[in-house]
Amino acid sequence: MEKELIINVSSKEVEIALLEDSKLVELHHQKTNSNFAVGDIFLGKIKKMNPSLNAAFVDIGYEKDAFLHYTDLGPKLNSLMNFTESAINATLPSYRLDNFNIEPDIVKNDKIERVFNKRKLVLVQMLKEPISTKGPRLSCEIALPGRYMVLTPFADMISISKKIEDLDERKRLTVLVESIKPKNFGVIIRTAAEGKKVADLHEEMKLVVGKWEHIYTQLHNATPPRKLLSELDKSSSLIRDLLTDSFNKILVNDKEVYYSIKTYLEAFAPSQLKILSLAKEGKNIFDEQGITHQIKASFGKTFTLSSGAYIIIEHTEAMHVIDVNSGHKVSTANQEESILRVNLDAAEEIARQIRLRDTGGLIVIDFIDMRNIEHKRILMEKMRDFMSKDRAQHTILPLSKFGLMQITRERVRPQVEINTTEVCPTCNGTGKINASVLIIDDIIRDLEFILHSKPKKSIHLQVHPFVESFLKKGFPSIQMKWYFKYNKWIKIKSNTNCALNGYRFYDNNQDEIRFY
């Protein structure tokens, strides 16, 4: 599978499109003045405790206090609190944890008021950006991501991505990381680390430990709310998380972003530098690469498949509902097989749409009813295959007896919503037009103006086919009446692109006669 990353930079935002086999699968927007991102680390202050929710609200400098639930505190909360307090007061000599006293884990199912009190300072990491009326969601389990690994302070363990299946490779990576890992730090080895040499892993270990050192330095005499560490910009973080050998193009139209990505690739993936290219600045490369067309075609309530079937996507406050319709394309010869094919086509597109729109929460899909149990099993397995490319955590339930499939998907940021409709050129969005009987009066008024100001010009009138018929019908027709009145034959031609109450005048050279 070939992958492309297209980055379009404008004065207001950065738009990032991920394509797989030339098909748009992810779309990201980042405002150039954006102050918050998932993964940012803050020093916050507890503003309010809510025992009924077993949660606290934390001030991290956002207009709405962030939400911190007890289950997101992490078992090493006491160690984190001690480290934070000592670093602020400058009583901790180093960022290293070799001689740091690791506190016992907190109770798994306790009350938040027993571990926190109001106005307590706390080191937190953003889990979710603000969504709708909700503020950000936080965690006290600090994770510092790199390309090959994730560093977790106070958790002295090593875990490996399940996607690395080779037992020898898992053992090799465990031994390598164990030899370079600082004491009292945990490491999660990512899929990208497979096959990497110890020098690559050691270089990245220094980078992620450097992030922890930066947090330690920033904490000295810090007062909340304060951002201590920012995530990479969206384009660099996507490259860090997604870049594989299957990428064949990274195209960007801004020099600053280009050199930022180039610096990152030089440090971590020099072999991939050849796929990075800079387009001419100022150009909208989304238009040039056909991405704008894909966006217009993909977003909207209804999406038509190549088979002629179509899906309807509705969003409510509680859930997202998707309906699959066969249209008129289901063959009557072997209806069960045809329905299966339509459902499989729809499942593939639905998986892409969910990923593209970043739809989170509960998703209910109403597939076309199938009686064959084997066909239901095939659809379920294929849906899991199609969704396997999705990086967001998700759960897929089998078809219910009513033919409904339920999917829950992690919601990290607001859903991507793009309005693909355009303002009607006839009514300008009002939903109303002038009385159609007055169109002839408007035409006569403009015609007389042309005859008065440019009497020698030949005149051709283009109107909607309905209006053409009205002007030419009867005896004498309106066209003939104009000839008798103005002593000039006005040629009338229908144009299906004309609105019902629209018209244009042209001369012999087919140049439009304008009135300004």
N, C-alpha and C positions, 0 to 999 in steps of 0.2 A: 504494500500500500504506500503510495506516494503522499507526502504531506507538504503543505505550503503554509507559510505564515506571512500574511500581508498586513503591513502596519501603515495606516494612513493618519498623518499628523496634521491637525489644523490649529488655528489660534485658540480654539476653545476646548478641544478634546483630542484624545488619541483613540483611534478606532483600530481594533485588532481582529483580523479574521483568520480562522484556522480552517484550511481546506484539506479534505482527504479524498484523493482521486478526483480532484477538481470540484468537489461538492462541498459547499459551506456547511460546517458542522458546529462551529463555535464562533460567537461574536461577543467581543468585549469592548466596553467603553470606559474610558478613564478621563475625567475632567482634569484639565491642566492645573486647576487650583484645588484639586481634591486633597483633603487633609487626613482621610481615614482609609485604611485598607486592612483586610484580613491578615493577621500575622504581626501587626504593629504591637509594640510592647510599651506599656504606660505605667507610671507611678500614679495611682489613684487614691481617693479617700472615700471611705464608707460614709454615705450620706444618710441612708435609711435602711433599717432592717424590716423584713416582712416575714414574720414567723409562719404565717399561713401558707406562703409559697416556699418556705424554707430557703429564702434567697435574700440577697442584699442588693441595694442600688448604689452604684459607685460613680463618683464624679471623675471623669477622665478628660474634661474640657469640652464635652459635646453638649449641645443644647438640651438633650434629654439624657438623664443619668443612665448609665449602662447597667445591664442585668447580670448578676453573678449568682448562679444556683449552687447549692451545696454539692451536688454531684460533679460540678466543674472545678471544685477546689483542689482535687488531687490528693493522694495519700501523703505527699511530702510537704504539705502546707506549712507545718511548724518550722521545718528547715528553711523554707523560702522566706517566711516572716522574719526569722532570726537573721538571715543573710541580708535582707532588705534593711532592717533596722541598723545592723552593724555597719553596712556600707554607707548609709546616710550619715551616721554619727562618726564615720571615719575610725571606728575601732577595729575594723577588719583589715589586716595588713595586705591581703592579696585577693585577687579574683579567683585564685585556684582553690580547690576544695580538698586538697590532700590532708590538711590538718583540721578541716572544718568538722564540727560535731554534728552528725546527722541525727535529727530527732526521730522518735518513734512515729509511725504512721498515725494519722487521725482515724477515728472510728468511721467506718464506711457509711453507716446510716444513723447519723447524729443530727442535732439541731444546729443551725448556723449561728444562733445567738450564743452558743457555747464556745465557738472558736473565734468570733469577731465581736467587737463592740463598736458603737458609733464613733465616727471620726478616726478610725484606725487607718493607717497607711497600708497599702497593699500593692504588690507588683502583679500586674495582670497582662494577659495577651488577648487581642481581639479574635474571637471565634467567628462572629457574624457581623456584617455591616448593618447599620440601621435599615430596617425594612418596614415600610408603611408607617404606622404610628408607633412602632417599637424602637427603642434605642438599641445600641450595640449589645451583643452578648459576649461575655468575657470568660476567661479560664485562668486559673492559677497554675495550671500545668504548663510551664514554659517549654516551648519546643523551638529550636533554632535550626531551620532547614538549610541544607546545602543541596547540591546536585546529586551526590552519592549517598548522603547520610543526613540524619536529623539528630541533633544533640539535645539531650534532656538532662538538665542539672539535677543532682541529688538522687538520681535513680541509677544505681550501679549495675547495669545489665546491658545485654546486647540482644537485639531481636532482628530478624531478617525478613524482608518482604516475601510473602507467600508465592509471588510470581517467579522467584528464583527456585526452581524445582530440583535442580541437580544437587544431590547430597554432598558430593565432593566439593562443589563450588561453595555451598553453604558453610561447610567446615573450614574451607580455606579462608573465606571472608571473616568468619568468626575469629580465627587465629590471628589474622592480620590486624583487625580492628582492636582486638584485645591488647596487642603489642603497642599500639599507638594511642590508645584511649587514656585520657587523664583520669586519675582516681576520683571516685564519687560522681562520675558523669555516666549517663546512659547513652547508648547509640542505637538508632534504628537504621538499618542498612537498606537503602532503596534499591529498586530494580536496576537502575542505571549503573550501579556499582558492579554488576556482573561482569567478570573478566578483567576488571581494572587492576593495575599494578599497585604495589604498596606505596610507591611515590605519589601516585594520583590521590590515593586515599589520605596519605599523610598531609599533602598540600591542602586538601579540603578540610581536614581536621583542624589545621592551624587557622583556617578562615572562620569556621563556625565557633571555635574557642575564642577567636578574636572578637566575635560579636558579643560573647558573654563578658569579656573584658571591657568592652565598650559600655555595656549596661552598668557594670560595676563602677566605672569611672563617672558615668552620668549621674549615678545615685548620690554621689558625694554632695552633701548639703542641699540636696534637691527638695523642692516643695511641690506638692501636688496641686492641680493636675499637671502632668508633664509627660510628653512623649519621649521615651528613652531610645527607642530603636525603630526605624522604619523598614518595612518590607522593601524589596526591590520594586522598581516601577513595574507596571503590569506586563510590559513586553518582555523584560528580562526575567521576571518570575515565571512567565509562561514558557520561555525557552529553557529555563532551569528545570521545570517540571516535565516538559514534553519532548525536548530535543532527543531524537534518536537517529540512527543511521538511515531511517526511512524518509527523513526530511530531505527534500531536494531544492527548496527555495525559501529564502527569507528576504522579503522585499520591503524597503522602507523609503519614505519620501522626505525624511528630515535628517539633516546632518548630525544634530546633537544626539538623537536617538540611535542613529546609525553607528556613531562612534562609541556610544554606551554599550550597544550589543557587541560591537567588534572587540572592545576591551574584555567583555565577559567571555566571548568565545576564545580569544587568545589565551586566557587563563585556564579555561576548563575544557574546551573542545576545539583545539587549533585545527584539527582535520576538517572541521565544518565551516571554516572561514570562507571557503570557495563558494558556498551556497548563499552567502550574504551579499546583497547588492543594493545600491542606492539609486532610486529613481530621481527624476528631475524634481527639484523642490518646487512647491506651489501647485503641483498637479494632483488631482484627486485620483489616486491609483485604484480606488475602489471602482470608479467608473471605467477606467482603462482595462482592469482585470475582469470585468463582468460581475463583480461582487454586488454592486448596487442592484443589478437586475435580479440576482439570486435573493437578495434581501426583500425586494419588492414582491417576488414570487412566493417567498417562504412565509412571511409574516402576514397574518390576517386570520379571519375566522374560518375560512374554507381553503383547503388545499387539494388540488386535483392531481391524482397520480397519472403516470403515463398510460396505465391500463384503462383509464376512463373512470375508475372508481374515485371516490373523494372522501376526505375526512373533515369533520367539523370540530373545531376546538373552542370550548367555552370555559371562561374563568369565573369562579365565584369566590366569595370570601373564605369558604370552608374547603373547597376542593377545585380540581380542574377536571373537566369532563370532555372526553373525546369520543365522537360517534363515527363509526365506519359505515360507509354506504357504497353499494356496488354500482350505482348508476344503472346503465343499460347494458353493461358489458358482460354480465354473467351468462355463460353458455348454458343452454337448456339440455344439451347432449349429456354432459356429465356434471350435474349441478354441484355435487359435493366437492369434486376436485376443483371446479372453478371458484367456489366460495373459499376453499383453502388457499388458492393462489392469491385471491384478492386480499384475504386476511394477512397473508405473509408479506405481501407488498406494503400493506398498510402498516404492519408492525415495524418494518424497516424504516419507513418514513416517520412513524410516530417516535421511534427511538431517536432519530435525528432531530425532530422538532423539539422534543423534551430537552435534549442537550443544547440545541441552538438557542432556545428561549430561556434556558436555565430555569426550567419549571421545577419548583420544589413543593414539598408537602404531599398531600394525597392526590393521586391521579387515578381516575376511573375510566376504563376504556370499554366501550360497548362494541365488540366485534360482531360481524354477521354471524347469526346462529349456525352452529355446526352440531350435527347429531353424532357424527363419527368420533368415538373416544380417542382413537389413534390420531386423528387430525387435531384434536384438542391438545394432545401431548406434543405433537410436532410444533404447533404454534407456540406453546409454552417454552420449549427448548430454544426455538429460533429467537423468541423475544429476549431470552437471557443472553444469547449470542450477540444480538444487536445492541443490547444495553451494556455489554462487557467493556466497550470502548469508553464508557462514561466514567469520568474520574470521581464524580460525586457518589457518595454512598447511597445505595438504593436496595429496596427489597421488592421482589415480584411474587405475587400470589397466583396460584393456578386459577383457571377460569371457574367461575361459580356456576351453579346450575342454571342461572339466568344468562350465562354467556358473558359475564362481566369480568374483566381483569383489573385487579387493584395493584397499584404501584405506589410505594412511598419513596421519596427522594429527598436527600439532604438539601436544606435551603440555607445557603451561606450568604447570599446577597440578593437584592431585589431582582425580580424576573425581568428579563430583557423584553421591553415592549416597544414596538415600532409601528407607528400609524402609517399604513401603506395607502390609505385613501387620499384622494386629491379633491380640492374644492371644485365643484361643478362650474365650468366656465359659463354656463347659461344663467344659473340662478345665484352664482357667487356664494353658495353655501346657505342661502336663506330657505331653500326648498320651495320658493315661489318665483314665478316669472310674470312679466306683464301679460295682460289679456291678449290672447293670440289674434283676436280680431283687429288689434291695433297695429299688427306687423305691416299691413299694407299702407297704413297712414305713414309709418316711419320710412318705408321704402320710397313713397312718393315725395316726402319732404326732402330726403337726400338726393333723389333723382332730379328734382327741380333745382336744387342747389348746384349740382354738377352741370346741368344744362345752361344755367345762368352764368356760371363762372368759366366753364370750358365748353362752349357750344359746339365746337368743331370735332370734339373727340367722339370716337365710336364707343359705345357703351355696352358692356356685357354684364349681366346680373347673374350671380350665383346664389341659389337659395336651397332650402331643404326640398326634397322631392314632393312632399305634400303641398308646399307653398307653390312650387312650379306648376303642379296640376291645377291649383286654384287660379293662378294667373293666366293660364292658357285655356281654361275650359270655357264652354259657352260661345254664343255668337250674338253680338261681338264679345270677344274675351277682353279681359282687362289689358292684355298686351296690345290688342288692336285699338282699344280706346286710347292708350298712351300714344299710339302712332298718329291717330287723328288729332289728338290734342297738341302734341309737341312736334309733329311733322318729322319724327325720327323713330326708326325701328330699334327697339331695345331687345337685344338678344338675351334670352333667358335660358339658363342651364342649371340642371339639378346637381347638387353636391351632397353626398351622404355625410360628409364631415361637418356640414353646417348644422347648427342647432336649429330647433324648430322655429325659433324667433330670431335666428341669425341670418345675415346676408352680407354679400360683398360685391362691390363694383370693380370691374376690370376694364382696361382699354384694349386696343387691338394687339398690343405687345404682351398681353397677359400680365401687365403690371397693375397692382391693385391701386385704385384711385382712393386716396385718403383725404380726410377733411381737416388736416392740420399741418 
